[in-house]
């Protein structure tokens, strides 16, 4: 799944925040603190970030056939 440009529920633009979120969480920061500092306050928007699973690399390994 690729991060959506806008939240599915409320429509707030969130796509531009995902790269910074991913970098900071990969460095070891707590996801809650990162989302708070990025000012992602609504639970629906936070759920998009926390529920994100990067499958693009796995799906790209299969050939069209």
C-alpha positions as CSV (number, residue, x, y, z in Angstrom):
1,X,0.0,0.0,0.0
2,X,1.2,3.5,-0.8
3,X,0.4,6.3,1.7
4,X,-2.7,8.2,0.6
5,X,-2.4,12.0,-0.2
6,X,-5.4,12.7,2.1
7,X,-6.9,11.0,5.1
8,X,-9.7,8.5,4.1
9,X,-12.1,9.8,6.7
10,X,-11.6,13.6,7.1
11,X,-9.8,14.6,4.0
12,X,-6.8,16.3,5.7
13,X,-3.6,16.3,3.6
14,X,-1.2,13.9,5.2
15,X,0.9,12.4,2.3
16,X,3.7,15.0,2.7
17,X,4.3,14.0,6.3
18,X,4.9,10.3,5.8
19,X,8.5,10.4,4.7
20,X,9.6,12.4,7.7
21,X,7.5,10.1,10.0
22,X,9.1,6.9,8.5
23,X,12.6,8.3,8.8
24,X,12.2,9.3,12.5
25,X,10.5,6.1,13.5
26,X,13.2,4.0,11.7
27,X,15.8,6.0,13.8
28,X,14.1,4.7,16.9
29,X,11.8,7.6,18.0
30,X,8.4,6.7,19.5
31,X,5.6,6.9,16.9
32,X,3.3,8.8,19.3
33,X,5.9,11.5,19.8
34,X,6.6,11.8,16.1
35,X,2.9,12.1,15.2
36,X,2.5,14.7,18.0
37,X,5.4,16.8,16.7
38,X,4.1,16.6,13.1
39,X,0.7,17.8,14.5
40,X,-1.3,14.8,13.3
41,X,-4.0,15.1,16.0
42,X,-7.1,13.3,14.6
43,X,-7.3,9.6,15.3
44,X,-8.4,8.8,11.8
45,X,-5.2,10.4,10.4
46,X,-3.0,8.7,13.0
47,X,-4.6,5.4,12.1
48,X,-3.5,5.8,8.5
49,X,0.1,6.2,9.6
50,X,0.1,3.5,12.2
51,X,-1.7,1.0,9.9
52,X,0.6,1.5,7.0
53,X,2.4,-1.6,5.7
54,X,4.9,-1.2,2.9
55,X,4.1,-3.9,0.4
56,X,5.3,-2.2,-2.8
57,X,8.7,-4.0,-2.7
58,X,7.1,-7.4,-2.2
59,X,4.4,-6.8,-4.9
60,X,7.1,-5.5,-7.4
61,X,8.9,-8.8,-7.2
62,X,6.2,-10.6,-9.2
63,X,6.0,-10.6,-12.9
64,X,3.0,-9.7,-14.8
65,X,1.8,-12.7,-16.6
